[in-house]
Amino acid sequence: MQQRTRCLALALAAALVLTLAACGGGAGSAYTGGAEELARAAVISQGYDPAALERLDQVLDEAALAGYVQGSYGLAPDQWESGVIFRTGGAEAFEIAALALADEADNDDIQTALEGYIRAREGDFLGYAPEQAAMIAGAQAQVRDGFALLFICPAPALAWDTVLALLAGDTAPTALPAVTAAPESTPEPTLEPAPSPAATAQPAERPPYEPPNTDDMTQYDTAPILAAWEARDPSGLGEHDRAIYDAAEAVLDRVLTEGMSDYEKELALYGWVTWNLVYDWAHQDPLAEVSRDSYGPYGGLVAHRAVCLGVASSFQLLMDMAGVECITVLGSSSNLEDHAWNMVRLAGEWYCVDPTWDLVGSASAVPDDESGWGPALWDYFNVTSDEMVRTGHRWDYDAVPEATDTTYAR
């Protein structure tokens, strides 16, 4: 119902924009409003209530706002004079911004900088939240009439049309018509399922790997934990490592049984990780600080919240303790964002797995008997290296084993 209501809101907003364009203001009209009016109108065009969104120019002081605009959008303080930024944050990428530019600002440089930000944001969500990444891929940046405008939203063309109408001299919309429910006749949108990695054509050659170097991908040293596990004596571990050890031991006791094969162990541990860990979306927020614990097994096994390196290192530690050969691969998602995943060796053959991109997303959804676990849920379980390339994974191809076997594929 929420999605249908949003679709109706967008339809009403589109009608409102068409009405604006048809009745008032010509192309020669002079715009006398400011950045706030443009940004608010664009937000309303998407069916959002501006009051319900975070507004960075109000929650940040002047210096912090300038830092955000420069660090994210690439605009120096002397390139703009005032601005309004609406966003959702966290696991959602929605962001609409309007900046009033300084007279000497270079429009081409600003356009390029904003387009670079859109590309970077797409990398932030690629694989982690495909729907959000798809929305960002269609985002728009526009520089016109002394304003820089950013539309990361479901219907950026509609937002731009709304702004164009205002710049032409029309009256700004103040609110959408009330939307309480979608008509019963409104059909649910039909979404085509994404093709599986195996269904995508194989590229003629692999794209080069260019490390983004946006994160500190130093791996957590689990050697003391593994030594304690081998000796079955964790008494000498520090508090941090002991917490990881105890959490890992509890997982192994819960999901492993005597006589399991390596594949059965992998299946059980991958299931536990993908059901019990949630992604730390603070990593996608330029204003948030990500705990270093999220990059290691403490975040995954103790806090149950981690970024890709924390998820991968948690899975590897569990596999190491279970006696199944596993490595962590450091690479990228389409060379836009640093990324980490794993490879597992079964019966002498290597297989690729990406537990982060297979996370279910809610620990509360875990069934008590793990009856919902299974490869049918996962897109990145025991796939080949070629399939990883086709889904946007990039890495130093010569530095890690090649996965070609499909015996244990999902």
C-alpha positions as CSV (number, residue, x, y, z in Angstrom):
1,M,0.0,0.0,0.0
2,Q,2.8,2.4,0.8
3,Q,4.4,1.9,-2.6
4,R,1.0,2.4,-4.3
5,T,0.4,5.6,-2.3
6,R,3.8,6.9,-3.3
7,C,3.0,6.2,-7.0
8,L,-0.2,8.1,-6.7
9,A,1.6,11.0,-5.0
10,L,4.0,11.1,-7.9
11,A,1.2,11.1,-10.4
12,L,-0.5,14.0,-8.6
13,A,2.8,15.8,-8.5
14,A,3.3,15.3,-12.2
15,A,-0.1,16.8,-12.9
16,L,0.7,19.7,-10.6
17,V,3.9,20.4,-12.6
18,L,2.1,20.2,-15.9
19,T,-0.5,22.7,-14.6
20,L,2.3,25.0,-13.5
21,A,4.0,24.8,-16.9
22,A,0.8,25.6,-18.7
23,C,-0.5,28.6,-16.8
24,G,2.0,31.2,-16.0
25,G,5.4,32.6,-16.5
26,G,7.2,32.4,-19.8
27,A,10.8,31.6,-20.6
28,G,11.7,35.2,-20.3
29,S,10.4,35.6,-16.7
30,A,13.0,36.5,-14.1
31,Y,13.3,34.2,-11.2
32,T,13.3,36.0,-7.9
33,G,13.1,33.1,-5.4
34,G,16.0,31.3,-3.8
35,A,17.5,27.9,-3.3
36,E,15.0,26.9,-0.6
37,E,12.0,27.4,-2.9
38,L,13.7,25.3,-5.6
39,A,14.7,22.5,-3.3
40,R,11.3,22.4,-1.5
41,A,9.4,22.3,-4.8
42,A,11.6,19.5,-6.1
43,V,11.0,17.5,-2.9
44,I,7.2,18.0,-3.2
45,S,7.4,16.8,-6.8
46,Q,8.5,13.4,-5.5
47,G,5.6,13.0,-3.2
48,Y,7.7,13.7,-0.1
49,D,6.9,16.1,2.7
50,P,9.9,18.4,3.2
51,A,9.2,18.6,6.9
52,A,9.6,14.9,7.2
53,L,13.2,14.9,5.7
54,E,16.5,15.8,7.3
55,R,17.6,19.2,6.2
56,L,21.3,19.5,6.4
57,D,21.5,23.3,6.2
58,Q,19.5,23.4,9.4
59,V,21.1,20.6,11.4
60,L,24.7,21.6,10.5
61,D,26.5,24.7,11.5
62,E,28.0,26.9,8.7
63,A,31.4,25.3,8.8
64,A,30.1,21.7,8.9
65,L,27.7,22.5,6.0
66,A,30.6,23.9,4.0
67,G,32.6,20.8,4.8
68,Y,29.8,18.6,3.6
69,V,29.4,20.5,0.3
70,Q,33.1,20.5,-0.4
71,G,33.7,16.9,0.7
72,S,30.7,15.4,-1.0
73,Y,29.8,17.7,-3.9
74,G,33.3,19.0,-4.5
75,L,32.3,22.7,-4.3
76,A,34.7,25.0,-2.5
77,P,33.2,27.6,-0.1
78,D,33.9,30.4,-2.6
79,Q,31.9,28.7,-5.3
80,W,28.5,29.0,-3.6
81,E,26.7,31.4,-1.3
82,S,23.8,29.6,0.2
83,G,22.1,26.2,-0.1
84,V,19.4,23.8,1.0
85,I,19.9,20.0,1.2
86,F,17.1,17.5,1.9
87,R,17.9,13.9,2.4
88,T,16.8,10.7,4.1
89,G,20.1,9.2,5.1
90,G,21.0,5.7,6.3
91,A,19.8,2.9,4.0
92,E,18.1,5.3,1.7
93,A,19.9,7.5,-0.8
94,F,17.2,10.2,-1.5
95,E,18.9,13.6,-1.6
96,I,17.8,16.8,-3.2
97,A,20.0,19.9,-3.0
98,A,19.9,23.5,-4.4
99,L,22.9,25.7,-4.1
100,A,23.0,29.4,-5.0
101,L,26.3,29.9,-6.8
102,A,28.7,32.7,-6.5
103,D,29.0,35.0,-9.5
104,E,32.4,33.7,-10.5
105,A,31.5,30.0,-10.2
106,D,32.5,27.8,-13.2
107,N,29.4,26.0,-14.2
108,D,31.2,23.2,-16.1
109,D,33.4,22.4,-13.1
110,I,30.4,22.3,-10.8
111,Q,28.4,20.1,-13.2
112,T,31.4,17.6,-13.4
113,A,31.8,17.6,-9.6
114,L,28.1,16.9,-9.0
115,E,28.1,14.1,-11.5
116,G,31.1,12.6,-9.8
117,Y,29.2,12.7,-6.5
118,I,26.3,10.8,-8.1
119,R,28.7,8.2,-9.4
120,A,30.3,7.8,-6.0
121,R,26.9,7.4,-4.3
122,E,26.0,4.7,-6.8
123,G,29.1,2.9,-5.7
124,D,28.0,3.2,-2.0
125,F,24.8,1.3,-2.7
126,L,25.8,-1.0,-5.5
127,G,25.3,-4.6,-4.4
128,Y,24.2,-3.6,-0.9
129,A,20.8,-2.0,-1.9
130,P,20.2,-2.6,-5.6
131,E,17.0,-0.6,-5.7
132,Q,18.7,2.4,-4.2
133,A,21.7,2.0,-6.6
134,A,19.2,1.9,-9.5
135,M,17.6,5.1,-8.4
136,I,21.0,6.8,-8.1
137,A,22.0,5.6,-11.5
138,G,19.1,7.7,-12.9
139,A,19.9,10.8,-10.8
140,Q,20.5,14.2,-12.4
141,A,22.7,17.2,-11.7
142,Q,21.9,20.5,-13.3
143,V,23.6,23.9,-13.2
144,R,21.5,26.8,-14.5
145,D,20.6,30.4,-13.8
146,G,23.0,30.7,-10.9
147,F,22.0,27.5,-9.1
148,A,23.5,24.0,-8.8
149,L,20.9,21.3,-8.4
150,L,21.1,17.7,-7.4
151,F,18.2,15.3,-7.8
152,I,18.8,11.8,-6.3
153,C,15.2,10.8,-6.2
154,P,12.7,8.4,-7.9
155,A,11.7,10.8,-10.7
156,P,14.6,13.3,-11.3
157,A,13.1,14.5,-14.6
158,L,9.9,15.5,-12.8
159,A,12.0,17.3,-10.2
160,W,13.9,19.1,-12.9
161,D,10.7,20.1,-14.8
162,T,9.4,21.5,-11.5
163,V,12.5,23.6,-11.1
164,L,12.4,24.8,-14.7
165,A,8.8,26.0,-14.2
166,L,9.9,28.0,-11.2
167,L,12.9,29.5,-13.0
168,A,10.5,30.5,-15.8
169,G,8.5,32.5,-13.4
170,D,5.7,30.1,-12.3
171,T,4.4,29.8,-8.7
172,A,6.0,27.3,-6.5
173,P,3.8,24.4,-5.3
174,T,3.4,24.4,-1.5
175,A,2.1,20.9,-0.9
176,L,0.7,17.9,-2.7
177,P,-3.0,17.2,-2.6
178,A,-3.9,15.0,0.3
179,V,-3.3,11.3,-0.5
180,T,-5.0,8.9,1.9
181,A,-5.2,5.7,-0.2
182,A,-4.7,4.5,-3.7
183,P,-7.8,3.6,-5.7
184,E,-8.7,-0.1,-5.7
185,S,-8.2,-0.1,-9.4
186,T,-4.6,1.0,-9.2
187,P,-2.5,-2.0,-10.2
188,E,0.6,-3.0,-8.3
189,P,3.7,-2.1,-10.3
190,T,5.2,-5.1,-12.1
191,L,8.9,-5.5,-11.4
192,E,11.0,-7.7,-13.6
193,P,13.3,-9.9,-11.5
194,A,16.9,-9.2,-11.9
195,P,18.8,-11.7,-14.0
196,S,20.9,-14.2,-12.1
197,P,24.7,-13.9,-12.5
198,A,24.7,-17.0,-14.6
199,A,22.2,-15.6,-17.1
200,T,24.4,-12.6,-18.0
201,A,26.6,-12.8,-21.0
202,Q,30.3,-13.3,-20.3
203,P,32.5,-10.3,-21.1
204,A,35.2,-10.8,-23.7
205,E,37.8,-9.8,-21.1
206,R,37.8,-8.7,-17.5
207,P,37.8,-5.0,-16.8
208,P,40.9,-3.7,-15.0
209,Y,40.9,-3.4,-11.3
210,E,41.6,0.1,-9.9
211,P,41.5,0.1,-6.1
212,P,39.3,2.9,-4.9
213,N,41.2,3.2,-1.6
214,T,38.2,4.9,0.1
215,D,38.4,2.8,3.2
216,D,41.0,1.4,5.5
217,M,40.8,-2.3,4.6
218,T,43.3,-3.5,7.1
219,Q,42.2,-7.0,8.2
220,Y,41.7,-7.8,11.9
221,D,44.3,-10.1,13.3
222,T,42.5,-13.3,14.3
223,A,45.7,-15.3,14.9
224,P,45.4,-15.1,18.8
225,I,41.8,-16.3,18.6
226,L,42.6,-19.2,16.3
227,A,45.5,-20.2,18.5
228,A,43.3,-20.2,21.6
229,W,40.7,-22.2,19.6
230,E,43.3,-24.8,18.7
231,A,44.3,-25.1,22.3
232,R,40.7,-24.9,23.5
233,D,42.0,-22.3,26.1
234,P,40.8,-18.7,25.6
235,S,42.0,-17.6,29.1
236,G,44.9,-15.7,27.7
237,L,42.9,-13.6,25.3
238,G,42.2,-9.9,25.9
239,E,38.7,-8.7,26.5
240,H,38.0,-7.8,22.9
241,D,39.3,-11.1,21.5
242,R,37.6,-13.1,24.2
243,A,34.3,-11.6,23.3
244,I,34.8,-12.6,19.7
245,Y,36.0,-16.1,20.7
246,D,32.9,-16.7,22.9
247,A,30.5,-15.4,20.2
248,A,32.1,-17.6,17.5
249,E,32.1,-20.6,19.7
250,A,28.4,-20.1,20.4
251,V,27.7,-20.0,16.7
252,L,29.6,-23.2,16.0
253,D,27.9,-25.0,18.9
254,R,24.5,-23.9,17.5
255,V,24.8,-24.7,13.8
256,L,27.4,-27.4,13.4
257,T,26.9,-31.1,14.2
258,E,29.2,-34.1,14.2
259,G,30.0,-35.6,10.9
260,M,29.2,-32.6,8.7
261,S,31.1,-32.3,5.4
262,D,33.0,-29.1,4.6
263,Y,30.1,-28.1,2.3
264,E,27.5,-28.7,5.0
265,K,29.6,-26.6,7.4
266,E,29.9,-23.8,4.8
267,L,26.1,-23.9,4.2
268,A,25.3,-23.7,7.9
269,L,27.8,-20.9,8.7
270,Y,26.9,-18.9,5.6
271,G,23.2,-19.2,6.6
272,W,23.9,-18.0,10.1
273,V,25.9,-15.0,8.9
274,T,23.4,-13.9,6.3
275,W,20.5,-14.2,8.7
276,N,22.1,-12.7,11.8
277,L,24.2,-9.9,10.7
278,V,22.9,-6.5,9.5
279,Y,24.8,-4.0,7.4
280,D,26.2,-0.9,9.1
281,W,24.5,1.8,7.0
282,A,26.5,4.5,8.8
283,H,29.1,3.6,6.2
284,Q,26.9,5.1,3.5
285,D,26.3,8.3,5.4
286,P,29.0,11.0,4.8
287,L,28.2,12.6,8.1
288,A,28.2,9.4,10.3
289,E,31.2,7.9,12.0
290,V,31.6,4.2,11.5
291,S,33.1,2.2,14.4
292,R,36.3,0.4,13.6
293,D,34.6,-2.7,15.1
294,S,32.3,-2.8,12.1
295,Y,35.4,-3.7,10.0
296,G,36.2,-6.8,12.0
297,P,34.7,-9.9,13.6
298,Y,33.7,-8.1,16.7
299,G,31.2,-6.0,14.7
300,G,29.9,-9.2,13.0
301,L,29.9,-11.8,15.7
302,V,29.3,-9.7,18.8
303,A,27.5,-6.5,17.7
304,H,25.9,-8.3,14.7
305,R,26.4,-5.1,12.7
306,A,29.3,-4.7,10.2
307,V,30.4,-3.4,6.9
308,C,31.7,-5.7,4.1
309,L,35.1,-6.4,5.6
310,G,33.5,-7.1,9.0
311,V,31.1,-9.5,7.5
312,A,33.8,-11.3,5.4
313,S,36.2,-11.5,8.3
314,S,33.4,-12.9,10.6
315,F,32.6,-15.6,8.0
316,Q,36.3,-16.5,7.5
317,L,36.9,-16.8,11.3
318,L,33.9,-19.1,11.6
319,M,35.2,-21.2,8.7
320,D,38.7,-21.3,10.1
321,M,37.5,-22.5,13.4
322,A,35.3,-25.1,11.6
323,G,38.4,-26.4,9.8
324,V,37.2,-25.3,6.3
325,E,39.7,-23.5,4.0
326,C,38.6,-19.9,3.4
327,I,40.2,-16.6,2.4
328,T,39.1,-13.0,2.3
329,V,39.4,-11.2,-1.0
330,L,39.9,-7.4,-0.9
331,G,38.6,-5.7,-4.0
332,S,35.9,-3.3,-5.1
333,S,32.4,-3.0,-6.4
334,S,32.9,-1.8,-10.0
335,N,36.0,0.2,-8.9
336,L,33.7,2.7,-7.1
337,E,33.9,1.4,-3.5
338,D,36.2,-0.8,-1.6
339,H,34.7,-4.2,-1.0
340,A,35.5,-7.5,0.6
341,W,34.2,-11.0,0.1
342,N,35.4,-14.6,0.6
343,M,36.5,-17.7,-1.3
344,V,36.0,-21.2,0.0
345,R,37.9,-24.4,-1.0
346,L,35.8,-27.5,-1.2
347,A,37.2,-30.8,-2.5
348,G,40.2,-29.0,-3.9
349,E,38.2,-26.4,-5.9
350,W,37.7,-22.8,-5.1
351,Y,34.3,-21.0,-4.9
352,C,33.4,-17.4,-4.5
353,V,30.9,-16.2,-1.8
354,D,29.8,-12.7,-0.9
355,P,27.9,-12.9,2.4
356,T,27.5,-9.1,2.6
357,W,25.5,-8.8,-0.6
358,D,23.5,-11.8,0.5
359,L,22.5,-10.4,4.0
360,V,18.9,-10.9,4.7
361,G,19.0,-7.6,6.7
362,S,17.2,-8.4,10.0
363,A,18.3,-10.6,12.8
364,S,14.7,-10.6,14.1
365,A,13.8,-12.5,11.0
366,V,15.9,-15.6,11.9
367,P,13.7,-18.7,12.3
368,D,14.5,-20.6,15.5
369,D,15.2,-23.8,13.6
370,E,17.0,-22.1,10.7
371,S,14.4,-23.7,8.4
372,G,14.5,-20.7,6.1
373,W,18.2,-20.9,5.3
374,G,19.2,-22.2,1.9
375,P,21.1,-21.3,-1.3
376,A,17.8,-20.4,-3.0
377,L,17.9,-17.2,-1.0
378,W,21.4,-16.2,-2.1
379,D,22.8,-14.8,-5.3
380,Y,26.5,-14.9,-4.4
381,F,27.0,-18.4,-2.9
382,N,29.6,-20.7,-4.4
383,V,29.7,-18.8,-7.7
384,T,32.6,-18.7,-10.2
385,S,35.1,-15.8,-10.6
386,D,33.5,-15.0,-14.0
387,E,30.1,-14.6,-12.3
388,M,31.6,-12.3,-9.7
389,V,33.1,-10.1,-12.4
390,R,29.7,-9.9,-14.2
391,T,28.0,-8.7,-11.0
392,G,30.5,-5.8,-10.5
393,H,33.2,-7.4,-8.3
394,R,36.7,-6.3,-9.2
395,W,40.0,-7.4,-7.7
396,D,43.6,-8.2,-8.5
397,Y,42.8,-11.3,-10.6
398,D,46.3,-12.7,-10.4
399,A,46.6,-12.5,-6.7
400,V,43.8,-14.9,-5.7
401,P,42.7,-18.4,-6.8
402,E,40.4,-18.7,-9.8
403,A,37.0,-20.2,-9.2
404,T,35.7,-22.2,-12.1
405,D,34.0,-25.2,-10.7
406,T,30.2,-25.5,-10.2
407,T,29.9,-28.7,-8.3
408,Y,28.8,-27.0,-5.2
409,A,27.1,-24.0,-6.8
410,R,23.8,-22.9,-5.5
